[in-house]
Amino acid sequence: MIRAVLFDLGGTLHCADNPPGREIWFADRLLNGLADYGICLDATPEELAGRLRVNAEIYKHETEASLEELPPPVIWNDYYLKE
């Protein structure tokens, strides 16, 4: 009897397709969205895109080592936008 079914979404069932310019487009939207709430970051979309990429890799390596997935608010505050 099957008692459980586990799915590993990221990289297994779903792979993100990032066409050229997507990271900068997203960073620009993020900067504008944060500014709408009075949160102004001193960064260009290019700078933020690079920082997000680096911080996402740090988070990925730490979660692979700890085998712990953190909630999105913690990921964004403690990793992606920590600077």
N, CA, C and O atoms as CSV, one atom per row, in Angstrom:
chain,resi,resn,atom,element,x,y,z
A,1,MET,N,N,0.834,-1.175,0.000
A,1,MET,CA,C,0.000,0.000,0.000
A,1,MET,C,C,0.889,1.253,0.000
A,1,MET,O,O,1.865,1.334,0.746
A,2,ILE,N,N,0.538,2.212,-0.837
A,2,ILE,CA,C,1.254,3.492,-0.873
A,2,ILE,C,C,0.786,4.334,0.307
A,2,ILE,O,O,-0.410,4.571,0.476
A,3,ARG,N,N,1.737,4.782,1.119
A,3,ARG,CA,C,1.396,5.579,2.304
A,3,ARG,C,C,1.708,7.057,2.112
A,3,ARG,O,O,1.154,7.906,2.810
A,4,ALA,N,N,2.580,7.363,1.184
A,4,ALA,CA,C,2.926,8.769,0.959
A,4,ALA,C,C,3.528,8.923,-0.433
A,4,ALA,O,O,4.132,7.998,-0.975
A,5,VAL,N,N,3.351,10.086,-0.982
A,5,VAL,CA,C,3.971,10.454,-2.248
A,5,VAL,C,C,4.660,11.797,-2.025
A,5,VAL,O,O,4.029,12.754,-1.576
A,6,LEU,N,N,5.940,11.867,-2.334
A,6,LEU,CA,C,6.707,13.097,-2.179
A,6,LEU,C,C,7.047,13.659,-3.551
A,6,LEU,O,O,7.373,12.918,-4.478
A,7,PHE,N,N,6.967,14.970,-3.665
A,7,PHE,CA,C,7.320,15.646,-4.904
A,7,PHE,C,C,8.458,16.614,-4.632
A,7,PHE,O,O,8.441,17.342,-3.639
A,8,ASP,N,N,9.426,16.621,-5.498
A,8,ASP,CA,C,10.519,17.579,-5.438
A,8,ASP,C,C,10.323,18.516,-6.621
A,8,ASP,O,O,10.649,18.163,-7.754
A,9,LEU,N,N,9.797,19.694,-6.367
A,9,LEU,CA,C,9.408,20.602,-7.435
A,9,LEU,C,C,10.604,21.239,-8.141
A,9,LEU,O,O,10.749,21.084,-9.353
A,10,GLY,N,N,11.450,21.940,-7.421
A,10,GLY,CA,C,12.519,22.734,-8.033
A,10,GLY,C,C,13.579,21.896,-8.718
A,10,GLY,O,O,14.307,21.150,-8.063
A,11,GLY,N,N,13.669,22.017,-10.026
A,11,GLY,CA,C,14.671,21.317,-10.811
A,11,GLY,C,C,14.281,19.900,-11.187
A,11,GLY,O,O,14.963,19.265,-11.990
A,12,THR,N,N,13.193,19.395,-10.618
A,12,THR,CA,C,12.734,18.044,-10.925
A,12,THR,C,C,11.459,18.102,-11.754
A,12,THR,O,O,11.434,17.652,-12.900
A,13,LEU,N,N,10.411,18.651,-11.175
A,13,LEU,CA,C,9.146,18.783,-11.890
A,13,LEU,C,C,9.021,20.117,-12.612
A,13,LEU,O,O,8.196,20.270,-13.513
A,14,HIS,N,N,9.840,21.074,-12.213
A,14,HIS,CA,C,9.756,22.408,-12.799
A,14,HIS,C,C,11.160,22.980,-12.960
A,14,HIS,O,O,11.947,22.984,-12.013
A,15,CYS,N,N,11.465,23.450,-14.134
A,15,CYS,CA,C,12.732,24.132,-14.390
A,15,CYS,C,C,12.417,25.514,-14.929
A,15,CYS,O,O,11.647,25.655,-15.879
A,16,ALA,N,N,13.001,26.518,-14.333
A,16,ALA,CA,C,12.753,27.891,-14.767
A,16,ALA,C,C,13.531,28.182,-16.049
A,16,ALA,O,O,14.711,27.854,-16.169
A,17,ASP,N,N,12.853,28.795,-16.982
A,17,ASP,CA,C,13.485,29.234,-18.221
A,17,ASP,C,C,13.696,30.731,-18.100
A,17,ASP,O,O,12.732,31.496,-18.083
A,18,ASN,N,N,14.927,31.148,-18.017
A,18,ASN,CA,C,15.236,32.564,-17.854
A,18,ASN,C,C,15.844,33.130,-19.130
A,18,ASN,O,O,17.056,33.059,-19.332
A,19,PRO,N,N,15.001,33.691,-19.990
A,19,PRO,CA,C,15.548,34.300,-21.203
A,19,PRO,C,C,16.413,35.507,-20.854
A,19,PRO,O,O,16.267,36.072,-19.770
A,20,PRO,N,N,17.299,35.909,-21.740
A,20,PRO,CA,C,18.158,37.066,-21.484
A,20,PRO,C,C,17.327,38.297,-21.102
A,20,PRO,O,O,16.314,38.600,-21.731
A,21,GLY,N,N,17.769,38.981,-20.080
A,21,GLY,CA,C,17.091,40.192,-19.638
A,21,GLY,C,C,16.028,39.963,-18.578
A,21,GLY,O,O,15.543,40.924,-17.981
A,22,ARG,N,N,15.650,38.707,-18.327
A,22,ARG,CA,C,14.585,38.416,-17.357
A,22,ARG,C,C,14.971,38.850,-15.944
A,22,ARG,O,O,14.142,39.407,-15.224
A,23,GLU,N,N,16.218,38.604,-15.539
A,23,GLU,CA,C,16.650,38.975,-14.187
A,23,GLU,C,C,16.571,40.489,-13.981
A,23,GLU,O,O,16.139,40.954,-12.926
A,24,ILE,N,N,16.981,41.239,-14.973
A,24,ILE,CA,C,16.946,42.705,-14.862
A,24,ILE,C,C,15.505,43.196,-14.877
A,24,ILE,O,O,15.158,44.112,-14.131
A,25,TRP,N,N,14.667,42.603,-15.711
A,25,TRP,CA,C,13.251,42.956,-15.744
A,25,TRP,C,C,12.620,42.713,-14.377
A,25,TRP,O,O,11.889,43.565,-13.871
A,26,PHE,N,N,12.899,41.555,-13.776
A,26,PHE,CA,C,12.346,41.242,-12.469
A,26,PHE,C,C,12.859,42.216,-11.412
A,26,PHE,O,O,12.083,42.707,-10.593
A,27,ALA,N,N,14.167,42.500,-11.425
A,27,ALA,CA,C,14.749,43.419,-10.446
A,27,ALA,C,C,14.131,44.809,-10.573
A,27,ALA,O,O,13.883,45.463,-9.560
A,28,ASP,N,N,13.882,45.265,-11.778
A,28,ASP,CA,C,13.250,46.565,-11.997
A,28,ASP,C,C,11.833,46.575,-11.414
A,28,ASP,O,O,11.439,47.534,-10.751
A,29,ARG,N,N,11.083,45.523,-11.660
A,29,ARG,CA,C,9.723,45.419,-11.099
A,29,ARG,C,C,9.764,45.361,-9.575
A,29,ARG,O,O,8.921,45.953,-8.902
A,30,LEU,N,N,10.742,44.649,-9.040
A,30,LEU,CA,C,10.879,44.551,-7.590
A,30,LEU,C,C,11.202,45.912,-6.983
A,30,LEU,O,O,10.607,46.302,-5.978
A,31,LEU,N,N,12.137,46.629,-7.585
A,31,LEU,CA,C,12.477,47.971,-7.098
A,31,LEU,C,C,11.254,48.886,-7.111
A,31,LEU,O,O,11.006,49.609,-6.146
A,32,ASN,N,N,10.496,48.854,-8.199
A,32,ASN,CA,C,9.296,49.694,-8.302
A,32,ASN,C,C,8.228,49.275,-7.306
A,32,ASN,O,O,7.569,50.127,-6.709
A,33,GLY,N,N,8.048,47.966,-7.119
A,33,GLY,CA,C,7.060,47.475,-6.167
A,33,GLY,C,C,7.414,47.851,-4.740
A,33,GLY,O,O,6.545,48.254,-3.967
A,34,LEU,N,N,8.681,47.723,-4.387
A,34,LEU,CA,C,9.108,48.124,-3.049
A,34,LEU,C,C,8.939,49.627,-2.854
A,34,LEU,O,O,8.516,50.074,-1.788
A,35,ALA,N,N,9.272,50.407,-3.883
A,35,ALA,CA,C,9.126,51.870,-3.792
A,35,ALA,C,C,7.675,52.264,-3.564
A,35,ALA,O,O,7.398,53.248,-2.878
A,36,ASP,N,N,6.744,51.500,-4.136
A,36,ASP,CA,C,5.317,51.773,-3.906
A,36,ASP,C,C,4.957,51.682,-2.431
A,36,ASP,O,O,3.989,52.300,-1.990
A,37,TYR,N,N,5.730,50.916,-1.664
A,37,TYR,CA,C,5.494,50.768,-0.231
A,37,TYR,C,C,6.466,51.596,0.608
A,37,TYR,O,O,6.581,51.395,1.817
A,38,GLY,N,N,7.165,52.527,-0.045
A,38,GLY,CA,C,8.076,53.411,0.671
A,38,GLY,C,C,9.428,52.803,0.977
A,38,GLY,O,O,10.190,53.351,1.774
A,39,ILE,N,N,9.736,51.677,0.355
A,39,ILE,CA,C,11.034,51.027,0.562
A,39,ILE,C,C,11.889,51.303,-0.669
A,39,ILE,O,O,11.699,50.686,-1.718
A,40,CYS,N,N,12.814,52.217,-0.538
A,40,CYS,CA,C,13.647,52.611,-1.674
A,40,CYS,C,C,15.054,52.042,-1.504
A,40,CYS,O,O,15.752,52.369,-0.545
A,41,LEU,N,N,15.456,51.203,-2.427
A,41,LEU,CA,C,16.790,50.626,-2.401
A,41,LEU,C,C,17.701,51.435,-3.299
A,41,LEU,O,O,17.314,51.850,-4.391
A,42,ASP,N,N,18.907,51.651,-2.829
A,42,ASP,CA,C,19.891,52.402,-3.603
A,42,ASP,C,C,20.643,51.431,-4.510
A,42,ASP,O,O,21.793,51.081,-4.245
A,43,ALA,N,N,19.980,51.001,-5.582
A,43,ALA,CA,C,20.574,50.043,-6.515
A,43,ALA,C,C,19.894,50.177,-7.863
A,43,ALA,O,O,18.711,50.507,-7.947
A,44,THR,N,N,20.643,49.923,-8.902
A,44,THR,CA,C,20.069,49.860,-10.242
A,44,THR,C,C,19.479,48.458,-10.413
A,44,THR,O,O,19.824,47.549,-9.659
A,45,PRO,N,N,18.602,48.277,-11.388
A,45,PRO,CA,C,18.092,46.925,-11.643
A,45,PRO,C,C,19.219,45.919,-11.923
A,45,PRO,O,O,19.132,44.761,-11.516
A,46,GLU,N,N,20.257,46.357,-12.607
A,46,GLU,CA,C,21.384,45.472,-12.904
A,46,GLU,C,C,22.105,45.054,-11.625
A,46,GLU,O,O,22.456,43.886,-11.454
A,47,GLU,N,N,22.325,46.025,-10.722
A,47,GLU,CA,C,22.994,45.716,-9.454
A,47,GLU,C,C,22.147,44.776,-8.599
A,47,GLU,O,O,22.653,43.812,-8.025
A,48,LEU,N,N,20.861,45.070,-8.523
A,48,LEU,CA,C,19.975,44.227,-7.720
A,48,LEU,C,C,19.880,42.822,-8.304
A,48,LEU,O,O,19.886,41.844,-7.555
A,49,ALA,N,N,19.794,42.707,-9.607
A,49,ALA,CA,C,19.724,41.388,-10.243
A,49,ALA,C,C,20.959,40.566,-9.890
A,49,ALA,O,O,20.848,39.380,-9.579
A,50,GLY,N,N,22.117,41.179,-9.934
A,50,GLY,CA,C,23.354,40.483,-9.581
A,50,GLY,C,C,23.371,40.054,-8.126
A,50,GLY,O,O,23.788,38.941,-7.804
A,51,ARG,N,N,22.918,40.938,-7.247
A,51,ARG,CA,C,22.877,40.642,-5.812
A,51,ARG,C,C,21.892,39.511,-5.526
A,51,ARG,O,O,22.184,38.618,-4.731
A,52,LEU,N,N,20.732,39.549,-6.169
A,52,LEU,CA,C,19.736,38.491,-5.985
A,52,LEU,C,C,20.300,37.135,-6.423
A,52,LEU,O,O,20.084,36.119,-5.763
A,53,ARG,N,N,21.015,37.137,-7.531
A,53,ARG,CA,C,21.606,35.894,-8.051
A,53,ARG,C,C,22.602,35.319,-7.045
A,53,ARG,O,O,22.565,34.126,-6.742
A,54,VAL,N,N,23.493,36.172,-6.529
A,54,VAL,CA,C,24.502,35.725,-5.557
A,54,VAL,C,C,23.837,35.234,-4.271
A,54,VAL,O,O,24.181,34.170,-3.757
A,55,ASN,N,N,22.884,36.014,-3.752
A,55,ASN,CA,C,22.240,35.650,-2.494
A,55,ASN,C,C,21.387,34.390,-2.641
A,55,ASN,O,O,21.278,33.608,-1.697
A,56,ALA,N,N,20.786,34.187,-3.802
A,56,ALA,CA,C,20.012,32.969,-4.041
A,56,ALA,C,C,20.922,31.743,-4.024
A,56,ALA,O,O,20.533,30.685,-3.530
A,57,GLU,N,N,22.122,31.885,-4.559
A,57,GLU,CA,C,23.084,30.775,-4.536
A,57,GLU,C,C,23.524,30.465,-3.107
A,57,GLU,O,O,23.678,29.301,-2.739
A,58,ILE,N,N,23.725,31.508,-2.307
A,58,ILE,CA,C,24.096,31.300,-0.898
A,58,ILE,C,C,22.982,30.540,-0.189
A,58,ILE,O,O,23.236,29.569,0.524
A,59,TYR,N,N,21.745,30.990,-0.391
A,59,TYR,CA,C,20.608,30.311,0.234
A,59,TYR,C,C,20.514,28.861,-0.229
A,59,TYR,O,O,20.283,27.962,0.581
A,60,LYS,N,N,20.689,28.633,-1.516
A,60,LYS,CA,C,20.607,27.275,-2.073
A,60,LYS,C,C,21.625,26.358,-1.417
A,60,LYS,O,O,21.291,25.240,-1.024
A,61,HIS,N,N,22.872,26.823,-1.296
A,61,HIS,CA,C,23.918,25.994,-0.705
A,61,HIS,C,C,23.639,25.705,0.771
A,61,HIS,O,O,23.869,24.592,1.245
A,62,GLU,N,N,23.144,26.711,1.490
A,62,GLU,CA,C,22.851,26.512,2.914
A,62,GLU,C,C,21.690,25.540,3.114
A,62,GLU,O,O,21.733,24.708,4.021
A,63,THR,N,N,20.652,25.634,2.279
A,63,THR,CA,C,19.518,24.724,2.444
A,63,THR,C,C,19.873,23.308,2.006
A,63,THR,O,O,19.345,22.342,2.557
A,64,GLU,N,N,20.753,23.172,1.033
A,64,GLU,CA,C,21.194,21.837,0.646
A,64,GLU,C,C,22.000,21.195,1.770
A,64,GLU,O,O,21.932,19.983,1.970
A,65,ALA,N,N,22.758,22.000,2.499
A,65,ALA,CA,C,23.547,21.470,3.611
A,65,ALA,C,C,22.671,21.149,4.825
A,65,ALA,O,O,22.877,20.138,5.497
A,66,SER,N,N,21.697,22.015,5.097
A,66,SER,CA,C,20.862,21.836,6.289
A,66,SER,C,C,19.620,20.989,6.039
A,66,SER,O,O,18.999,20.492,6.979
A,67,LEU,N,N,19.265,20.828,4.771
A,67,LEU,CA,C,18.030,20.127,4.381
A,67,LEU,C,C,16.799,20.776,5.002
A,67,LEU,O,O,15.831,20.100,5.350
A,68,GLU,N,N,16.853,22.092,5.135
A,68,GLU,CA,C,15.738,22.846,5.707
A,68,GLU,C,C,15.320,23.948,4.743
A,68,GLU,O,O,16.144,24.751,4.304
A,69,GLU,N,N,14.037,23.974,4.423
A,69,GLU,CA,C,13.471,25.015,3.557
A,69,GLU,C,C,12.838,26.071,4.455
A,69,GLU,O,O,11.983,25.752,5.282
A,70,LEU,N,N,13.244,27.303,4.301
A,70,LEU,CA,C,12.724,28.385,5.133
A,70,LEU,C,C,11.489,29.018,4.503
A,70,LEU,O,O,11.294,28.910,3.292
A,71,PRO,N,N,10.651,29.677,5.305
A,71,PRO,CA,C,9.475,30.366,4.751
A,71,PRO,C,C,9.901,31.567,3.899
A,71,PRO,O,O,10.936,32.178,4.163
A,72,PRO,N,N,9.112,31.903,2.886
A,72,PRO,CA,C,9.477,33.004,1.983
A,72,PRO,C,C,9.851,34.319,2.671
A,72,PRO,O,O,10.830,34.938,2.252
A,73,PRO,N,N,9.136,34.786,3.702
A,73,PRO,CA,C,9.566,36.055,4.319
A,73,PRO,C,C,10.984,35.988,4.893
A,73,PRO,O,O,11.725,36.969,4.833
A,74,VAL,N,N,11.358,34.845,5.440
A,74,VAL,CA,C,12.709,34.686,5.987
A,74,VAL,C,C,13.727,34.658,4.846
A,74,VAL,O,O,14.794,35.264,4.944
A,75,ILE,N,N,13.394,33.960,3.778
A,75,ILE,CA,C,14.305,33.894,2.629
A,75,ILE,C,C,14.575,35.293,2.084
A,75,ILE,O,O,15.727,35.655,1.846
A,76,TRP,N,N,13.521,36.079,1.888
A,76,TRP,CA,C,13.695,37.422,1.325
A,76,TRP,C,C,14.433,38.347,2.278
A,76,TRP,O,O,15.309,39.099,1.853
A,77,ASN,N,N,14.087,38.302,3.573
A,77,ASN,CA,C,14.729,39.202,4.537
A,77,ASN,C,C,16.162,38.804,4.866
A,77,ASN,O,O,17.047,39.658,4.927
A,78,ASP,N,N,16.392,37.521,5.076
A,78,ASP,CA,C,17.694,37.065,5.557
A,78,ASP,C,C,18.666,36.680,4.452
A,78,ASP,O,O,19.862,36.525,4.702
A,79,TYR,N,N,18.166,36.525,3.243
A,79,TYR,CA,C,19.045,36.120,2.149
A,79,TYR,C,C,18.964,37.091,0.964
A,79,TYR,O,O,19.904,37.849,0.727
A,80,TYR,N,N,17.860,37.074,0.223
A,80,TYR,CA,C,17.798,37.819,-1.029
A,80,TYR,C,C,18.042,39.319,-0.854
A,80,TYR,O,O,18.781,39.925,-1.630
A,81,LEU,N,N,17.418,39.916,0.167
A,81,LEU,CA,C,17.537,41.372,0.352
A,81,LEU,C,C,18.279,41.728,1.632
A,81,LEU,O,O,18.017,42.774,2.226
A,82,LYS,N,N,19.195,40.880,2.060
A,82,LYS,CA,C,19.846,41.093,3.356
A,82,LYS,C,C,20.695,42.366,3.400
A,82,LYS,O,O,20.836,42.958,4.470
A,83,GLU,N,N,21.250,42.794,2.299
A,83,GLU,CA,C,22.034,44.018,2.306
A,83,GLU,C,C,21.128,45.231,2.370
A,83,GLU,O,O,21.611,46.363,2.385
